[in-house]
Amino acid sequence: MLLGLVVGTARLASAQFDPSLQFSPTGNPNGVWSYGFETVPLGSFFNLLPASVPIPSVPGPAIDSWQSPPLGNFMGVFHNGTTLVQTATTSATEISQFGPGMLAMNAGPNDEYAMVQFTAPANGFYTIQGTFEGIDTAGTVSGVYLLENNIVKATGSVLGFGPGSDVRFQSGRFFSVRVTHWPTLSEAVLSTA
């Protein structure tokens, strides 16, 4: 069920934020980005993922991740910080293929939804664009959501593996102090206009 988000081209704006390029394996929260999870229903309390855990991958060196120890490496936010495609076992039987620079999320076993949350650094108009993609090599059937201030603004279903499973999200302009992406991003670009 692991999903990745594929980077798209963004138009120039006064500021841009990219959760993949700005990913931190050492700080959570990290500037405008926070890595965490919510339980159902959508819009529940946001919990930070407390543990930075490297996941062995081939060809290596490793996939960075943020996880919650009681949930193991099944649920979390993952990042391939290399320029190579990396293959990693993200649960006992799940094998995932991470594209270069890909940021991904995986839901937990007890209705936990992995999230990458953006907190706007200043009041302003923001747009969001990105693509969700199935990266579990056996294929996935996953719901994906875009939340603004913890309210669902867009939803889609990722079916399968690779580019054929892509679900593209792009928001209109909205005024916000906090924007939440949920549950799976790989690479997205947020722009202030």
N, C-alpha and C positions, 0 to 999 in steps of 0.2 A: 504494500500500500504506500510505499514511500514515493513522494512526489517531489519534483524539482521545478524550479521556475527558470525560464530561459530569458536572457536579456534581450531586450528590443532596443531599437534606436530611439532616442529621446530628442525632442526639439530643445533648442537652447532656451534657457530661462534664467531668471536672476539667481537661482540656486538649484542644485540638483543633489539628491541623496540616493545612494545605491546600496542596498543591504548586502550585496555580495562583495563589492569593492571595499566597503567599510566594515565588513565582518571582523569581530575581535574574538580570538580564542582565549583571551585573558581578562576581559572585562564585560560584565553583564550587570547593569546596563552599560552600553557603549555609546556615549554621545546621544544621538537621537534614536538609536536602536536598542531594543530590549528583546531578549529571547526567553520565551516562557510557554505557558499553557493555560487553557481554561477547561473546565468540565462543562458538560451540557447542563442547561441550555446555553445557546450562544449568548454572549453578553454577560456571562458570569464573571467572577473575580479573576483578574489576571495574576498568575503566579510566576515569579522568575524561576528559570531553571538554574539550580545552584552549582552544578558540577561541569567543569570543562574537561572533556574526555576525548583523547585521540582514538580514532577507530582505524585499525590496520587496514591497508588497502593495497591493491596491486595496480600499477607497479610501485606505488608508494610515493612519498613517505607515509602519509596518513591523512585521513579525513578528520577535520576538527569538528567537535560537536559540543553542544550544551545539552545536558540531560538532568533528570531527577533520579538519583541512585535507587530509590525503591522500584522504579519502573525499568531499570536497566537501559540497554541501548536500543530498545524497541521504540520508545517515544523520545523525540527531541528535535533539535535544529542542527543541521549538518552543513558543512562547507568544505568544498574542494578548493583549496588555495593554490593549486598547481595549474600549470598550462597543459596538463595531460588528462586524458580520460582515466578515471580511477574506478576500480571495482571493489566493493566492500560488502561484507556480510553485516547487515544492520539488525538482524535478529537471528534466532537459531537457524532459520531456513531461508530468510529473505536476502537475496543478492541484489544489490543496487549498483547502477552504473551512473557515476557522477561526471558530467561534462566539465571541461575546464572552467574554473571560477564559479561553479554552480553552488547555489544555496538551496537547501531542501528541508522539508519538515516531514515528520511522521507522527501520526496520531498514536495514542497509547491504548493499552488493552482494556481500560475501564472508562471509556468515554472521555479521555483527555485529548484535547486538540492542541497540537503544537502550534505556536504562533511566533511571528516576528512582528513586533510592534514598533511603529514610528511615532515619536512624540515631536510635534512641530516645534522648532526652536523659537518661533515668533508667530504672532497672528499673521495670517495672510491667506491667499488663495493657493490651493494645491491641486495638482492632478496626479493620478497614479496610473502607471501602465506596467504591464508585465504579462508573462505567460506561464501557466502551470503545465507541467509535463510529467507523465508517469515514468519513473526511473527504476522501478522494480522490474527486473528482467523477465519475470513471469507474468508481468502485466498487473494493472491495478484497476480497481473500481473505487474511486474516491470522490467525495464531495469537496469542493473548494469554495471559499467565501472571501469576500472583501468587506471588512467592517469599517465604518466611519464612526468614531466615538461610540464604539461597541454596538452599533446598529448595522445589521446586514444591508449592504448596498448593492452587492452583486453575488451571484452564485453560479456554479457550473459543476459538471461532472467530468472527471478525467477517467477515460476508459482505455486501457491498454498500456503500451510501452513505447517510449520514444516520441519523435516529432508528430506521428500520427495521432497521438493522444492529446495534443496541445489544446488548452483552453486559454484564450487571451482575455485579459481584463484591462479596461481602460475607463477610468472615472471621468466624469465631467469636472469642471472647476468647482471647488467648494471651499468655503472659509472654515478653517479648523485650527484648533490648538493641539489636537491629538488625532492621529489616524492609526488604525489597527489593521494589520494584514493577517489573514487567517484562512485555513490552517497551514497552507503550504506555499512557500515562495522559493524560488531558486534565484532568480535575479529580477529585480524590478527597479524602475527608476521613478523617483518622486521628484516633481519639479514644482517650484513656486513660480507663479506667473506674475 
